[in-house]
Amino acid sequence: MVYREKSIYLCVMDHLEVFKALSNKARLQILQWLKEPEKNFPEQESGFECGVCVGEIQKKSGLTQSTISEYLSVLQRAGLIRSTRIGQWTYYKRDDEAFSQLKELIEKEL
């Protein structure tokens, strides 16, 4: 399941959502972990094709399930990560295209 398919260029509000999502230390840490999931989540046995299980992210962070869910939701609404639901589990991975577009935005407009 893909939450958001549009480019971050579509409107100013999207830009604000992206920068708000990046303004939290824990959310930045999650994005860093998801950049190299094999290195940061070696205990995940199912592989990383679909991403990292939310439970693994929660364990690594030491934060509550509700806090992690909210942080992941913010990152997803901003278009920085994508989720895949398999059975009762939800997996998250970085949207590398969104980061490429963000880089272009910063280089061209900011």
N, C-alpha and C positions, 0 to 999 in steps of 0.2 A: 504494500500500500504506500503510495507516495502522497504526502500531505500537500506539497506545493510544487508546481511545475513551472512557474513563471520566473523570468529573469529578475534579478535584483534591481535592474534599471527601470522597471516599469513606472515607479512613482517615488516621490520624495519620502512618503510614508514608509516604503520598504527600506530605504536607506536608514531611516531612523530606527526601525526595528532591528536591523543588522547591528548598528552601533550600540543600541541598548543591550542586545544579546551579548555583545563582546565586552560590556562594561562590568562584568562580574568575574571575580577571580576564579571561582569554582567552575563557572561555565567555560572560561578559557582553558582551565585545566582539563576538563572533559574533552574539549576539541583537540588539545595536544595529545591526550591519550588515544583518541580515535584516529589520529594521524598515523600511528604505528600500533595497530591493535595487537599484532602478534607479539610484539615486545612488551606491551603494557598489560595484556590480559592472557598470559601464558596458560592459566588454569582453565580457560574456556576450551572445552573438548570438541565442540561442534564445528570448528573452523570459523572463518570470518567472511565467507561469501556474502552473507546477509547482514553482517555487522557484529556488534557486541551486544550481548544480552543485557537488558537493563539491570538485572540482578548483579551482574559482574561489575557494572559501573557503580552501582550503589555500594557494593562491598568495598571497592577500592577507595571510594570517596570518604566513607565513614559517615556520610550524611543519611538522614532519614529517607525512606522510600518516597514519601510525599514531596520532600524537597528536591530529590533527584528527578522525579516525574515532572515537577514544575520547571526545573532548569532545562530538561530535555524538550519540553513543550515550547519553551521560549526559543531555544535554538532551532527547533523545527519550524516554528512560525516564521522565523527570520530566513528560513531557507538554507541554513548552514548544515543541517543534517537531515537524513531521510530515515524513515522507519519501515520495518518489515515485520508483520505479525505472522508467527508460525505457531499454530495451536494456541496455547495460553501464554506464550512468550513473545516479547517484543524486542527486536534487535535494532540497533542504531549504528549508522555509519556516516562519515563526513560526506558532504556533497562537494567533491573537488571542483566541479564546474562553477559552483557558487563562489568558491575562493578565487578562482581565476577571474571571474567577473568583478569581484570585490577589488582585486588587485588593479584591474583596468580602471575601475571607477576612481580609485585613489590616485592613480597615475594621471588620468585625464581631467578629473574634475576637482580634485581637492588639493 
